[in-house]
Amino acid sequence: MSLSSYNKKRNFSATPEPAPSVGKGSGKKLIFVVQRHKATTLHYDFRLELHGVLKSWAIPKGPSMNPSDKRLAMMVEDHPLDYASFKGVIPEGNYGAGIVEIWDHGWYEPADENFTKKDPEKILEQEIRNGSLKFVLHGKKLRGEFALVRMKTAQPNAWLLIKHHDRFATDEAYNSEEMTSPGSPINKALHKK
Ligand code: MN
């Protein structure tokens, strides 16, 4: 896992974002985080811990708990593990300038039933390489089984995030923007306009 792309895009004397160090991981549960990011456009950043970094996808419409939604998720550069707790303002002139807040966080595991017998990170790494990742999220908003599937026809970084049918899924319209608090820094900034 490499953070060189993450490093190249940023000047760490000018942004409060964490410096690029590959973490050791907790050795326990693998973490996930979803950050809401108001940059040039408002989007969500979906991150999964793997081998000491955060595999990352930018989701323009945000995640959904409705299995009929297929949310475009653009794979972006790996982020340091420390990024999972990052929230705040990225100053003007820096990569991703704007506001970051944490929308959901928790832990995740492979959906593969054999994972208890094997190293879960090996399974996840193989599934990412194969372009089809199935996992279970244990968050506050996002719960149950999901898939990230690489699209075959579009750009190489284009994936889809899809909720699977389970007891956590909903068949009602799901808008992640409605799952934010009115007093959040991004909502305050949006309403100032
Ligand atoms: Mn972002």
Residues whose N, C-alpha, C, O or C-beta is under 5 A from the ligand:
A	BS01	MN	H37 D45
